[in-house]
Amino acid sequence: MSNMTDVPSTKTFLITGVSTGLGRALGRTALAEGHRVVGTVRTTADARAFEALDGDAHARVLDVTDHDAVETVVAGAECDLGPVDVLVANAGYGHDGLFEESSMADLRRQFDVNVYGTVAVIKAVLPHMRERRSGHIIAVTSMGGLITMPGLSFYHGSKFAVEGILETLGKEVADFGVHVTAVEPGSFRTDWSGRSMIRAPRSIADYDELFDPLRARRVNGSGTQPGDPDKAAAAVLRVVAADQPPTRLLLGTDALRLVEAGRAAFEHEMRAWVDVSASTDFDEVGRSA
């Protein structure tokens, strides 16, 4: 594990989606550690509730799919409150639905928030960090950006997309003193699989045996997940304090177990087909190798 700074300096955080779940826990934890937090919410009532928290809390009403508004909010925060040291792109939601039963409109909405909204916030913050040669960009993806489960294809697609974007971005900005970290939670006791999840209607009986038990477990399991959002927030703050933060941070023992199993399955299949994979080069390439 990377070394931590001896005395964490006070930073300005911009966290999207602080009204519920992990975003709310992150906002509270950062405030409790003495940091300034600009938190985005969807309603004025949520803005008042966030600014009522103890600490240097500043709320901004924002829909991350409004990219012009994203630019305005970030520019205003930089002007009014000073440099944003840490961005946590957290806003997002889950779409629960079989591929064949989910619409193209469902897919567009999922990507509008989880991918395009995340990218818009990063693009608004990054030029300031690059010019200052410092900053930390954190995006909350999911263990579902590394492994898959039936009935979440659109959600997984959005998180896999963000994972690829973040990993590439980290390589592009490494020489500018800007860190990029993907945070990949497992199942945490938030509203993700409850009121924050959109569920596509069922229509194809062929999938009943596979999918109905999975959906029931997600519905009935909401509120009993193993992960503690406050402990997740504390873990993210440890990453922020690290001299060399990780490219990826899995959160939760279920995430560790499932991602490890997924990687092992990929490795096994890759090796089973290695002869076919290696058979596609031109002959002269093979001879020279």
C-alpha positions as CSV (number, residue, x, y, z in Angstrom):
1,M,0.0,0.0,0.0
2,S,1.2,3.5,-0.8
3,N,2.5,5.8,1.9
4,M,0.1,8.4,3.3
5,T,1.0,12.0,3.9
6,D,1.6,12.5,7.6
7,V,-0.9,15.4,8.0
8,P,-3.7,15.4,5.5
9,S,-4.0,18.9,4.0
10,T,-7.4,20.5,3.7
11,K,-8.8,20.1,0.2
12,T,-11.7,21.2,-1.8
13,F,-13.9,18.3,-3.0
14,L,-16.5,18.4,-5.8
15,I,-18.8,15.4,-5.3
16,T,-21.7,14.7,-7.6
17,G,-24.8,13.1,-6.2
18,V,-24.5,13.8,-2.5
19,S,-28.1,13.4,-1.5
20,T,-28.1,9.7,-1.1
21,G,-25.9,6.6,-0.8
22,L,-22.2,6.6,-1.2
23,G,-22.1,10.2,-2.4
24,R,-23.8,11.3,0.8
25,A,-21.4,9.2,2.9
26,L,-18.4,10.7,1.1
27,G,-19.7,14.2,1.6
28,R,-20.2,13.7,5.3
29,T,-16.9,12.0,5.8
30,A,-14.9,14.7,3.9
31,L,-16.6,17.4,5.9
32,A,-15.9,15.6,9.1
33,E,-12.2,15.5,8.2
34,G,-12.2,19.3,7.7
35,H,-12.4,19.5,3.9
36,R,-14.5,21.9,1.9
37,V,-17.1,20.0,-0.1
38,V,-19.1,21.2,-3.1
39,G,-21.9,18.7,-3.5
40,T,-24.3,18.4,-6.4
41,V,-27.9,17.5,-5.9
42,R,-31.1,17.3,-8.0
43,T,-33.4,19.5,-5.9
44,T,-33.4,22.7,-3.8
45,A,-34.6,20.7,-0.8
46,D,-31.6,18.3,-1.1
47,A,-29.4,21.4,-1.4
48,R,-30.7,22.9,1.8
49,A,-30.2,19.5,3.6
50,F,-26.6,19.2,2.5
51,E,-25.7,22.8,3.4
52,A,-27.2,22.1,6.9
53,L,-24.5,19.6,7.6
54,D,-21.7,20.5,10.0
55,G,-18.6,21.8,8.1
56,D,-17.8,23.8,5.0
57,A,-20.6,22.4,2.8
58,H,-21.7,24.0,-0.4
59,A,-24.6,22.6,-2.5
60,R,-25.2,23.1,-6.2
61,V,-28.4,21.9,-8.0
62,L,-27.2,20.0,-11.1
63,D,-28.4,17.5,-13.6
64,V,-25.2,15.9,-14.9
65,T,-26.8,15.3,-18.3
66,D,-27.0,19.1,-18.8
67,H,-23.5,19.6,-20.0
68,D,-23.7,23.3,-20.2
69,A,-24.8,23.4,-16.6
70,V,-21.9,21.2,-15.6
71,E,-19.5,23.7,-17.1
72,T,-21.2,26.6,-15.3
73,V,-21.2,24.8,-11.9
74,V,-17.5,23.8,-12.2
75,A,-16.5,27.3,-13.3
76,G,-18.5,28.9,-10.5
77,A,-17.0,26.6,-7.9
78,E,-13.5,27.4,-9.1
79,C,-14.2,31.1,-9.1
80,D,-16.1,31.3,-5.8
81,L,-14.5,28.7,-3.6
82,G,-11.1,28.1,-5.1
83,P,-9.4,25.3,-6.9
84,V,-11.1,21.9,-6.9
85,D,-8.5,19.5,-5.6
86,V,-10.6,16.3,-5.7
87,L,-13.4,15.4,-8.1
88,V,-15.6,12.5,-7.1
89,A,-17.9,11.7,-10.1
90,N,-20.5,9.6,-8.2
91,A,-23.8,10.4,-9.8
92,G,-25.4,7.5,-11.5
93,Y,-28.1,4.8,-11.4
94,G,-28.8,1.2,-12.2
95,H,-31.0,-0.2,-15.0
96,D,-32.3,-3.7,-14.2
97,G,-33.6,-5.4,-17.2
98,L,-32.9,-8.2,-19.6
99,F,-31.2,-7.2,-22.8
100,E,-34.1,-8.3,-25.0
101,E,-36.7,-6.6,-22.8
102,S,-34.9,-3.3,-22.5
103,S,-35.4,-0.5,-25.1
104,M,-32.9,1.7,-26.9
105,A,-34.3,4.6,-24.9
106,D,-33.4,2.7,-21.7
107,L,-29.9,2.3,-23.1
108,R,-29.6,6.0,-24.0
109,R,-30.8,7.1,-20.5
110,Q,-28.3,4.8,-18.8
111,F,-25.4,6.1,-20.8
112,D,-26.5,9.7,-20.6
113,V,-26.1,9.6,-16.8
114,N,-23.5,7.0,-16.1
115,V,-21.1,7.7,-19.0
116,Y,-21.8,11.0,-20.6
117,G,-22.6,12.7,-17.3
118,T,-19.4,11.4,-15.7
119,V,-17.3,12.4,-18.7
120,A,-18.8,15.9,-18.8
121,V,-17.9,16.5,-15.2
122,I,-14.4,15.2,-15.7
123,K,-13.9,17.3,-18.8
124,A,-15.0,20.4,-17.0
125,V,-12.6,19.9,-14.1
126,L,-9.6,18.5,-15.9
127,P,-8.3,21.6,-17.6
128,H,-8.0,23.4,-14.2
129,M,-6.2,20.5,-12.7
130,R,-3.8,20.1,-15.6
131,E,-2.9,23.8,-15.6
132,R,-2.2,23.6,-11.9
133,R,-0.3,20.3,-12.3
134,S,-2.2,18.7,-9.4
135,G,-5.5,17.1,-8.7
136,H,-7.3,13.8,-8.2
137,I,-10.1,12.5,-10.3
138,I,-12.2,9.7,-8.8
139,A,-15.1,8.1,-10.5
140,V,-17.4,5.6,-8.8
141,T,-17.9,2.8,-11.2
142,S,-18.8,-0.6,-9.8
143,M,-17.6,-4.2,-9.5
144,G,-20.1,-4.3,-12.4
145,G,-17.5,-2.5,-14.5
146,L,-15.3,-5.6,-14.3
147,I,-17.7,-8.5,-14.0
148,T,-21.2,-9.2,-15.3
149,M,-24.5,-10.7,-14.1
150,P,-27.7,-11.5,-16.0
151,G,-30.2,-8.7,-16.2
152,L,-27.8,-5.8,-15.9
153,S,-26.4,-5.6,-19.5
154,F,-27.0,-1.9,-20.0
155,Y,-25.7,-1.0,-16.5
156,H,-22.6,-3.2,-17.0
157,G,-22.1,-1.6,-20.5
158,S,-22.0,1.9,-18.9
159,K,-19.6,0.9,-16.2
160,F,-17.3,-1.0,-18.5
161,A,-17.2,2.1,-20.7
162,V,-16.3,4.4,-17.8
163,E,-13.6,1.9,-16.7
164,G,-11.9,2.1,-20.1
165,I,-12.2,5.9,-20.3
166,L,-10.6,6.3,-16.8
167,E,-7.8,3.9,-17.4
168,T,-6.9,5.7,-20.6
169,L,-7.2,9.1,-19.1
170,G,-4.9,8.1,-16.2
171,K,-2.2,7.3,-18.7
172,E,-2.7,10.6,-20.6
173,V,-2.5,12.9,-17.5
174,A,0.1,11.0,-15.4
175,D,2.9,13.5,-16.3
176,F,0.7,16.5,-15.1
177,G,0.5,15.5,-11.5
178,V,-3.2,14.5,-11.9
179,H,-4.2,11.1,-10.4
180,V,-7.2,9.1,-11.7
181,T,-8.8,6.4,-9.7
182,A,-11.8,4.1,-10.5
183,V,-13.7,3.1,-7.3
184,E,-15.5,-0.2,-7.7
185,P,-18.0,-0.9,-4.9
186,G,-19.6,-4.3,-4.4
187,S,-23.0,-4.5,-2.7
188,F,-23.4,-1.6,-0.3
189,R,-26.4,-0.7,1.9
190,T,-27.6,2.2,-0.3
191,D,-30.6,2.9,-2.5
192,W,-28.9,1.5,-5.6
193,S,-31.0,-1.6,-5.8
194,G,-34.0,0.1,-4.2
195,R,-35.6,3.3,-5.3
196,S,-32.6,4.4,-7.3
197,M,-32.9,1.5,-9.7
198,I,-35.0,1.6,-12.8
199,R,-36.6,-1.8,-13.7
200,A,-37.7,-2.7,-17.2
201,P,-41.1,-4.5,-17.4
202,R,-41.1,-8.2,-17.9
203,S,-42.5,-9.5,-21.2
204,I,-40.8,-12.7,-22.4
205,A,-41.6,-15.9,-20.5
206,D,-38.6,-17.7,-21.9
207,Y,-36.5,-15.8,-19.4
208,D,-38.6,-16.4,-16.3
209,E,-36.6,-19.2,-14.8
210,L,-33.3,-17.4,-15.2
211,F,-34.3,-13.8,-14.3
212,D,-37.2,-13.8,-11.9
213,P,-35.2,-15.2,-9.0
214,L,-32.4,-12.7,-9.7
215,R,-34.7,-9.7,-9.7
216,A,-36.4,-10.9,-6.6
217,R,-33.1,-11.2,-4.8
218,R,-32.2,-7.7,-5.8
219,V,-35.5,-6.3,-4.6
220,N,-35.6,-8.2,-1.4
221,G,-31.9,-7.7,-0.6
222,S,-32.1,-3.9,-0.7
223,G,-31.2,-2.7,2.8
224,T,-29.4,-5.8,3.8
225,Q,-26.3,-5.6,1.6
226,P,-23.0,-6.3,3.4
227,G,-21.2,-3.1,2.6
228,D,-21.2,-0.1,5.0
229,P,-21.3,3.2,3.0
230,D,-19.5,5.1,5.8
231,K,-16.6,2.6,5.7
232,A,-16.5,2.9,1.9
233,A,-16.2,6.7,2.3
234,A,-13.4,6.3,4.8
235,A,-11.6,4.1,2.4
236,V,-11.9,6.6,-0.4
237,L,-10.5,9.3,1.8
238,R,-7.5,7.1,2.5
239,V,-6.9,6.9,-1.2
240,V,-7.1,10.7,-1.5
241,A,-4.5,11.0,1.2
242,A,-2.1,8.5,-0.5
243,D,1.0,9.7,-2.2
244,Q,0.6,7.1,-5.0
245,P,-3.2,6.4,-5.2
246,P,-4.3,3.2,-7.1
247,T,-5.7,3.1,-10.6
248,R,-8.5,0.9,-9.3
249,L,-10.0,0.4,-5.8
250,L,-12.4,-2.5,-5.2
251,L,-14.6,-2.0,-2.1
252,G,-16.1,-4.9,-0.3
253,T,-15.3,-8.6,0.2
254,D,-18.0,-9.6,-2.4
255,A,-16.3,-7.4,-5.0
256,L,-13.0,-9.0,-4.2
257,R,-14.4,-12.5,-4.5
258,L,-16.5,-12.0,-7.6
259,V,-13.9,-10.0,-9.6
260,E,-11.2,-12.6,-8.7
261,A,-13.5,-15.4,-9.9
262,G,-14.2,-13.5,-13.1
263,R,-10.6,-12.9,-13.8
264,A,-9.8,-16.5,-13.2
265,A,-12.5,-17.6,-15.6
266,F,-11.2,-15.3,-18.2
267,E,-7.6,-16.6,-17.7
268,H,-8.8,-20.2,-18.0
269,E,-10.7,-19.5,-21.3
270,M,-7.9,-17.5,-22.8
271,R,-5.4,-20.3,-22.2
272,A,-7.9,-22.9,-23.5
273,W,-8.0,-21.0,-26.8
274,V,-4.4,-19.7,-26.9
275,D,-3.5,-21.8,-30.0
276,V,-6.4,-20.3,-32.0
277,S,-5.6,-16.8,-30.8
278,A,-1.9,-17.2,-31.8
279,S,-2.8,-18.7,-35.2
280,T,-3.8,-15.4,-36.9
281,D,-0.5,-13.6,-37.6
282,F,1.1,-13.6,-41.0
283,D,3.5,-16.6,-41.4
284,E,6.5,-14.4,-41.7
285,V,5.7,-12.8,-38.3
286,G,5.5,-16.2,-36.7
287,R,8.9,-17.2,-38.2
288,S,10.6,-14.0,-37.1
289,A,9.2,-14.4,-33.6
